[in-house]
Amino acid sequence: MVAIITDHRIVGSKVIKQILTQVHKSHAQAYQSKHGTLPCMYYDKEWPSVCEVGEPMADGQIQWQAQPFEQADNLDALAHALEYQFPEQLNFFYSQFYAGNIVAQFDGHQIELLQPWNHEDYERLQQNITGHVLMKRKLKQADTVFIGLTEQDDLLITVKLSSGEVCLEYVGKEPHHVLASSIEELLEGLSY
């Protein structure tokens, strides 16, 4: 039985990695068509990333291209500390690439999917996830983990840990709208 679970994790990892690879490629192509460069973000010499491409530009931005994690990493230790098993797709979503955030549309919503910029950002992300889950528990609400932002400051894209559904959720509130049945469905339904 352990071998089956291990095989399922490998298959799940490959599927999400393939989908995320395509999402990053499509996002970069759409950005390049519109702006003439790879996706960009403001450069910070104190916050380097392996995904930076070239030198900072005149406007203070740096181009980036998604880069696979150098070493195997996942959110298992965090999930264990929170005494919860994260949906595998959530684990793989955050543990495949260093990159800037992915700006896209889904179901009529402008969204920004979060990705870790570097290893320190990956660790900070886990701290923020911990804070979010503990807040949900204090409010006696179902556990969720954020994966993205919307145009509204207080409206998050979250994953219900009990079902893996991707939802819209106002900060401090229960999820109120299911966007997709899974992260995979969300990623496959993005437009740029």
C-alpha positions as CSV (number, residue, x, y, z in Angstrom):
1,M,0.0,0.0,0.0
2,V,2.8,2.4,0.7
3,A,4.2,1.9,-2.8
4,I,0.8,2.8,-4.3
5,I,0.8,6.1,-2.3
6,T,4.3,6.9,-3.3
7,D,3.5,6.2,-6.9
8,H,0.4,8.4,-6.7
9,R,2.5,11.2,-5.3
10,I,5.0,10.9,-8.1
11,V,2.2,10.9,-10.7
12,G,0.5,13.9,-9.0
13,S,3.8,15.7,-8.9
14,K,4.5,15.1,-12.6
15,V,1.0,16.2,-13.6
16,I,1.1,19.5,-11.6
17,K,4.7,20.2,-12.7
18,Q,3.6,19.7,-16.4
19,I,0.6,22.0,-15.9
20,L,2.6,24.6,-14.0
21,T,5.3,24.5,-16.7
22,Q,2.7,25.2,-19.3
23,V,1.1,27.9,-17.2
24,H,4.4,29.7,-16.7
25,K,5.2,29.4,-20.5
26,S,1.7,30.8,-21.5
27,H,2.0,33.6,-18.9
28,A,5.5,34.5,-20.2
29,Q,4.3,34.4,-23.9
30,A,1.3,36.6,-23.1
31,Y,3.4,39.1,-21.1
32,Q,6.0,39.2,-23.9
33,S,3.4,39.8,-26.5
34,K,1.9,42.7,-24.6
35,H,5.1,44.3,-23.1
36,G,8.0,43.0,-25.3
37,T,9.9,41.4,-22.4
38,L,9.7,38.4,-20.2
39,P,7.5,39.0,-17.1
40,C,9.1,41.6,-14.8
41,M,9.1,42.7,-11.2
42,Y,10.9,45.4,-9.3
43,Y,14.5,44.5,-8.7
44,D,15.8,44.2,-5.1
45,K,19.5,43.3,-4.8
46,E,18.8,42.1,-1.2
47,W,16.2,39.6,-2.5
48,P,17.9,37.7,-5.4
49,S,16.3,34.7,-7.2
50,V,17.6,32.0,-9.5
51,C,14.7,33.0,-11.8
52,E,16.1,36.5,-12.6
53,V,17.1,37.0,-16.2
54,G,19.7,39.5,-17.2
55,E,20.4,42.8,-15.5
56,P,17.9,45.3,-14.0
57,M,16.3,47.5,-16.6
58,A,16.3,51.3,-16.6
59,D,12.9,51.4,-14.9
60,G,14.2,49.4,-12.0
61,Q,12.6,46.1,-13.0
62,I,14.1,42.7,-13.7
63,Q,12.9,40.1,-16.0
64,W,12.2,36.6,-14.7
65,Q,11.6,33.1,-15.9
66,A,10.3,30.3,-13.7
67,Q,13.1,27.9,-12.5
68,P,12.6,24.5,-10.9
69,F,13.4,24.0,-7.3
70,E,17.1,23.0,-7.0
71,Q,16.3,20.4,-4.3
72,A,13.2,18.4,-3.5
73,D,11.1,20.3,-1.0
74,N,7.5,20.2,0.0
75,L,5.0,21.4,2.7
76,D,4.8,18.1,4.5
77,A,6.6,19.4,7.7
78,L,4.3,22.4,7.8
79,A,1.2,20.2,7.3
80,H,2.5,17.9,10.1
81,A,3.0,20.9,12.4
82,L,-0.5,22.0,11.7
83,E,-1.8,18.5,12.3
84,Y,-3.4,18.4,8.9
85,Q,-2.7,16.6,5.6
86,F,-2.6,19.1,2.8
87,P,-4.1,18.1,-0.6
88,E,-1.2,16.9,-2.8
89,Q,-2.0,19.4,-5.5
90,L,-1.5,22.2,-3.0
91,N,1.9,20.8,-1.9
92,F,3.1,20.5,-5.5
93,F,1.7,23.9,-6.5
94,Y,4.0,25.7,-4.1
95,S,7.0,23.3,-4.3
96,Q,7.9,23.2,-8.0
97,F,9.2,26.5,-9.2
98,Y,10.8,29.7,-8.0
99,A,9.1,32.5,-10.0
100,G,7.2,35.7,-9.9
101,N,3.5,35.6,-9.4
102,I,1.2,34.5,-12.3
103,V,-1.3,37.1,-13.4
104,A,-4.2,35.6,-15.3
105,Q,-8.0,35.5,-15.6
106,F,-10.3,32.7,-14.5
107,D,-14.1,32.7,-14.7
108,G,-14.2,36.4,-15.2
109,H,-11.9,37.2,-12.3
110,Q,-8.5,38.9,-12.6
111,I,-6.3,36.8,-10.3
112,E,-2.6,36.6,-9.2
113,L,-1.4,33.2,-8.2
114,L,1.4,33.2,-5.7
115,Q,4.8,31.5,-6.3
116,P,7.9,31.6,-4.1
117,W,10.6,34.0,-5.5
118,N,13.4,32.3,-3.6
119,H,14.0,29.9,-0.7
120,E,13.6,32.6,1.9
121,D,10.3,33.5,0.3
122,Y,9.3,29.9,0.4
123,E,9.9,29.8,4.1
124,R,8.1,33.1,4.6
125,L,5.2,31.7,2.6
126,Q,5.0,28.8,5.0
127,Q,4.9,31.2,8.0
128,N,2.1,33.2,6.4
129,I,0.2,29.9,5.7
130,T,0.6,29.0,9.4
131,G,-0.8,32.4,10.5
132,H,-3.7,32.0,8.1
133,V,-4.7,28.5,9.3
134,L,-4.3,29.5,12.9
135,M,-6.6,32.6,12.3
136,K,-9.2,30.3,10.7
137,R,-9.1,28.0,13.7
138,K,-9.4,30.9,16.1
139,L,-12.5,32.0,14.2
140,K,-13.8,28.4,14.3
141,Q,-13.8,28.2,10.5
142,A,-12.8,25.4,8.2
143,D,-9.1,25.3,7.4
144,T,-8.0,26.9,4.1
145,V,-4.7,27.9,2.5
146,F,-4.4,30.9,0.2
147,I,-2.8,30.4,-3.2
148,G,-3.6,33.8,-4.8
149,L,-5.1,37.3,-4.8
150,T,-7.8,39.1,-6.6
151,E,-8.3,42.7,-7.6
152,Q,-10.0,43.3,-4.3
153,D,-7.5,43.7,-1.4
154,D,-9.4,41.5,1.0
155,L,-10.6,38.8,-1.4
156,L,-8.3,35.7,-1.5
157,I,-8.1,32.6,-3.6
158,T,-7.9,29.7,-1.2
159,V,-7.9,25.9,-1.2
160,K,-10.3,24.1,1.2
161,L,-8.1,21.6,2.9
162,S,-11.0,19.2,3.5
163,S,-11.9,18.9,-0.2
164,G,-9.1,20.5,-2.4
165,E,-11.7,22.9,-3.9
166,V,-10.4,26.3,-5.0
167,C,-12.6,29.1,-3.6
168,L,-13.0,32.9,-3.2
169,E,-12.8,33.9,0.4
170,Y,-12.8,37.3,2.1
171,V,-10.2,37.7,4.8
172,G,-11.7,36.4,8.1
173,K,-14.7,34.8,6.4
174,E,-15.7,31.4,5.2
175,P,-15.2,30.7,1.5
176,H,-18.3,31.9,-0.4
177,H,-17.7,30.8,-4.0
178,V,-16.1,27.7,-5.5
179,L,-14.0,28.6,-8.5
180,A,-12.7,25.1,-9.4
181,S,-12.9,21.6,-8.0
182,S,-9.1,21.4,-7.8
183,I,-5.9,23.4,-8.4
184,E,-5.4,21.4,-11.6
185,E,-8.8,22.5,-12.9
186,L,-8.0,26.1,-12.0
187,L,-4.6,26.0,-13.7
188,E,-6.1,24.4,-16.8
189,G,-8.8,27.1,-17.0
190,L,-6.6,30.1,-16.9
191,S,-6.5,32.7,-19.7
192,Y,-3.9,35.4,-20.1
